[in-house]
Amino acid sequence: MKRLAILASGSGSNAEKIMEYFQHSHQAEVALVASNKTDAFVLERAKKFGVQTFTFSRKEMEAGILTQKLIDENIDWVILAGFLLKIPDELTRTFSDRMVNIHPALLPKYGGKGMYGMHVHQAVKAAGDAETGITIHLVNEHYDEGRIIFQASTPIGPEDSPEDIAQRVHALEHAHFPRVIGELIGA
């Protein structure tokens, strides 16, 4: 059985959908939810599913403590679900082609440092784009530049606010992220 770790910094609604998706799987399990924030609600969501949690600081992550924890837990795949820190090169090398992220826009547009959450939706609205969406991609040493695995789009009307856009994008994330992970890892 493949062992998954989810890294998240916040509420964890995508993490919850992933835990739901794999809770009865015979091919993969969410074995660990790790966060750089001790008060992240994702940790409560993990407890609801009986999933082990782990917290760490940026300094600890950069010192390799997170990488070692993932190795010690025999993690096969790392899933980023709203994780807001840049992944150290050592971690991306250790899990090369086995780390996946979701981005709330159609990359390569609106990617890179500082482009997350409402920042992305505000930029999409300001640009007057007619559509936006999600991108699921592998993680490499550069923000949002890993190989694209999947994209889905949704139209944007001129009356849509950044909050409206966020709701549509979130619906796409919940609908597609768990399934695409399952296909990617062969579960």
C-alpha positions as CSV (number, residue, x, y, z in Angstrom):
1,M,0.0,0.0,0.0
2,K,1.3,3.4,-1.0
3,R,1.7,5.9,1.9
4,L,0.8,9.5,1.3
5,A,1.8,12.6,3.3
6,I,-0.2,15.8,3.0
7,L,1.6,19.1,3.7
8,A,-0.8,22.0,4.5
9,S,-0.6,25.4,6.2
10,G,-4.2,26.3,6.7
11,S,-7.8,25.1,6.9
12,G,-7.3,21.9,4.9
13,S,-10.5,21.5,3.0
14,N,-8.5,19.9,0.1
15,A,-6.7,17.7,2.6
16,E,-10.0,16.5,4.0
17,K,-11.3,15.6,0.5
18,I,-8.1,13.6,-0.1
19,M,-8.4,11.8,3.3
20,E,-12.1,11.0,2.4
21,Y,-11.1,9.7,-1.0
22,F,-8.4,7.3,0.3
23,Q,-10.0,6.3,3.6
24,H,-11.2,3.0,2.3
25,S,-8.6,2.4,-0.5
26,H,-6.6,-0.8,-0.6
27,Q,-3.9,0.9,-2.8
28,A,-3.0,4.0,-0.8
29,E,-3.5,5.6,2.6
30,V,-2.9,9.1,4.0
31,A,-0.4,8.2,6.7
32,L,0.6,11.7,7.8
33,V,-0.6,15.3,7.7
34,A,2.2,17.8,8.4
35,S,1.9,21.5,8.9
36,N,4.2,24.5,9.5
37,K,1.5,26.0,11.7
38,T,0.6,24.5,15.1
39,D,-2.8,26.0,14.9
40,A,-3.7,25.0,11.4
41,F,-7.2,23.6,11.2
42,V,-6.0,20.9,8.9
43,L,-4.5,19.2,12.0
44,E,-8.0,18.9,13.5
45,R,-9.3,17.5,10.2
46,A,-6.6,14.8,10.2
47,K,-7.5,13.8,13.8
48,K,-11.1,13.2,12.6
49,F,-9.7,10.6,10.2
50,G,-7.3,9.1,12.7
51,V,-4.3,10.3,10.6
52,Q,-1.0,11.1,12.4
53,T,0.0,14.7,12.5
54,F,3.3,16.4,12.6
55,T,4.3,20.1,13.0
56,F,7.5,21.8,12.2
57,S,9.0,25.3,11.8
58,R,10.5,26.7,8.6
59,K,13.9,26.4,10.2
60,E,13.3,22.7,11.1
61,M,12.2,22.1,7.5
62,E,15.3,23.7,6.1
63,A,17.4,21.7,8.5
64,G,16.0,18.5,7.0
65,I,13.7,17.4,9.9
66,L,10.6,17.2,7.7
67,T,12.5,15.2,5.0
68,Q,13.7,12.8,7.7
69,K,10.2,12.4,9.1
70,L,8.8,11.6,5.7
71,I,11.6,9.0,5.2
72,D,11.1,7.5,8.7
73,E,7.3,7.2,8.0
74,N,8.1,5.4,4.7
75,I,6.1,8.0,2.7
76,D,5.8,7.2,-1.0
77,W,4.1,10.4,-2.2
78,V,4.0,14.0,-0.8
79,I,0.8,16.0,-1.6
80,L,0.9,19.8,-1.2
81,A,-2.6,21.0,-0.3
82,G,-2.4,24.7,0.6
83,F,1.2,24.5,1.8
84,L,2.6,28.0,1.7
85,L,6.4,27.6,2.3
86,K,8.9,27.0,-0.5
87,I,10.0,23.4,-0.5
88,P,13.7,23.0,0.1
89,D,15.7,21.5,-2.8
90,E,16.7,18.5,-0.6
91,L,13.1,17.6,-0.2
92,T,12.2,18.0,-3.9
93,R,15.2,15.8,-4.7
94,T,14.2,13.1,-2.2
95,F,10.7,13.0,-3.6
96,S,11.5,13.8,-7.2
97,D,8.5,13.0,-9.4
98,R,6.6,11.9,-6.2
99,M,5.5,15.3,-5.0
100,V,2.3,16.9,-6.3
101,N,0.8,20.4,-5.8
102,I,-2.4,22.1,-6.8
103,H,-2.5,25.7,-7.9
104,P,-5.6,27.9,-8.1
105,A,-5.0,29.1,-11.7
106,L,-4.2,27.9,-15.1
107,L,-0.4,27.8,-15.0
108,P,1.8,29.2,-16.3
109,K,-0.4,32.2,-15.7
110,Y,-0.5,33.6,-12.1
111,G,2.1,31.3,-10.7
112,G,5.3,32.0,-8.7
113,K,6.2,33.5,-5.3
114,G,3.3,35.2,-3.6
115,M,0.7,33.8,-5.9
116,Y,-1.6,31.8,-3.7
117,G,-5.2,32.0,-2.5
118,M,-7.0,35.3,-2.9
119,H,-3.9,36.9,-4.4
120,V,-4.4,34.7,-7.5
121,H,-8.1,35.4,-7.8
122,Q,-7.6,39.1,-7.4
123,A,-5.0,39.0,-10.2
124,V,-7.3,37.0,-12.5
125,K,-10.1,39.5,-11.9
126,A,-7.8,42.5,-12.4
127,A,-6.6,41.1,-15.7
128,G,-10.2,40.6,-16.9
129,D,-9.7,37.0,-17.9
130,A,-12.7,35.1,-19.3
131,E,-11.7,31.9,-17.5
132,T,-9.6,30.5,-14.7
133,G,-9.2,27.1,-13.2
134,I,-6.8,24.7,-11.4
135,T,-3.5,23.2,-12.3
136,I,-2.2,20.0,-10.7
137,H,1.5,19.6,-11.2
138,L,4.6,17.9,-10.0
139,V,6.8,19.9,-7.7
140,N,10.4,20.9,-8.6
141,E,12.9,23.5,-7.2
142,H,10.9,26.5,-8.7
143,Y,7.5,27.8,-7.6
144,D,4.7,26.4,-9.8
145,E,7.0,25.2,-12.6
146,G,6.8,21.5,-12.3
147,R,5.4,19.3,-15.1
148,I,1.6,19.8,-15.4
149,I,-0.5,16.7,-14.8
150,F,-4.0,18.1,-15.1
151,Q,-5.9,21.3,-15.7
152,A,-9.6,22.2,-15.4
153,S,-11.2,25.5,-16.2
154,T,-14.3,27.5,-15.3
155,P,-15.7,30.6,-17.0
156,I,-15.6,34.0,-15.4
157,G,-18.2,36.6,-15.9
158,P,-17.6,40.4,-15.8
159,E,-19.8,40.6,-12.7
160,D,-17.8,37.9,-10.8
161,S,-15.9,39.1,-7.7
162,P,-12.6,37.5,-6.6
163,E,-14.7,35.7,-3.9
164,D,-17.0,34.3,-6.6
165,I,-13.9,33.2,-8.6
166,A,-12.5,31.6,-5.4
167,Q,-15.7,29.6,-4.9
168,R,-15.6,28.2,-8.4
169,V,-11.9,27.3,-8.2
170,H,-12.4,25.6,-4.9
171,A,-15.2,23.5,-6.3
172,L,-12.9,22.4,-9.1
173,E,-10.1,21.5,-6.6
174,H,-12.5,19.4,-4.5
175,A,-13.9,17.7,-7.6
176,H,-10.6,16.8,-9.2
177,F,-7.6,16.8,-6.9
178,P,-8.2,13.5,-5.0
179,R,-9.1,11.6,-8.2
180,V,-6.1,12.9,-10.1
181,I,-3.8,12.0,-7.2
182,G,-5.3,8.5,-7.3
183,E,-4.6,8.2,-11.0
184,L,-1.1,9.6,-10.7
185,I,0.0,7.2,-8.0
186,G,-1.8,4.3,-9.6
187,A,-4.3,3.8,-6.8
